Amino acid sequence: MATKTPSLPSPQSVTCRIAATLRHHPDADVTDLRRELHAAKIEKYVTELAEKFPPLTEAQRERLALLIKGGAA
């Protein structure tokens, strides 16, 4: 049985956090929140693709993991 990875907050909720932070603290550094937003968008997209298509082979999963980790293509 596969272990389910905890998911990130939704892109919408992170966008709201960025907006609220900037509304109350216009000079705030929201770099980490923007990084979290990008990760949430990627997770949402990949999840949608995974639900739509057949499972990947082990080699395909390893190649994608390497790309995500910043390894050679």
C-alpha positions in Angstrom: 0.0 0.0 0.0 1.4 3.4 -1.0 1.9 6.1 1.6 0.0 9.2 0.7 2.2 12.4 0.8 0.6 15.3 2.6 -0.5 17.8 0.1 0.3 21.5 0.0 -2.3 24.2 0.6 -4.3 25.0 -2.5 -3.0 27.7 -4.9 -6.0 29.8 -4.0 -5.3 29.8 -0.3 -1.6 30.7 -0.8 -2.6 33.5 -3.1 -5.0 34.8 -0.4 -2.2 34.6 2.1 0.1 36.6 -0.2 -2.5 39.2 -0.7 -3.3 39.5 3.0 0.3 39.8 3.9 1.0 42.5 1.3 -2.2 44.4 2.3 -1.2 44.6 5.9 2.6 44.8 5.4 3.3 46.3 1.9 7.1 46.0 2.3 6.9 42.3 3.5 9.2 39.8 1.8 6.7 37.2 0.3 9.4 35.2 -1.5 8.7 32.0 0.6 5.0 32.4 0.0 5.5 32.8 -3.7 7.7 29.7 -3.7 4.9 27.9 -1.9 2.4 29.1 -4.5 4.5 27.7 -7.3 4.8 24.4 -5.6 1.1 24.2 -5.0 0.4 25.0 -8.6 2.8 22.3 -9.7 1.3 19.8 -7.3 -2.2 20.5 -8.5 -1.2 20.1 -12.2 0.7 16.9 -11.6 -2.1 15.4 -9.6 -4.6 16.2 -12.4 -2.3 14.5 -14.9 -1.8 11.5 -12.7 -5.5 11.0 -12.4 -6.0 11.4 -16.2 -3.3 9.0 -17.6 -2.1 5.5 -16.9 0.5 5.0 -14.2 4.2 5.7 -15.0 6.8 3.1 -15.1 9.5 3.0 -12.4 12.0 4.4 -14.9 9.7 7.3 -15.9 9.1 8.1 -12.2 12.9 8.1 -11.5 13.5 10.4 -14.5 10.9 12.9 -13.4 12.1 12.8 -9.8 15.6 13.6 -11.1 14.3 16.5 -13.1 12.5 17.9 -10.1 15.5 17.5 -7.9 17.5 19.5 -10.4 19.6 16.7 -11.8 20.8 16.2 -15.4 18.1 15.6 -18.0 
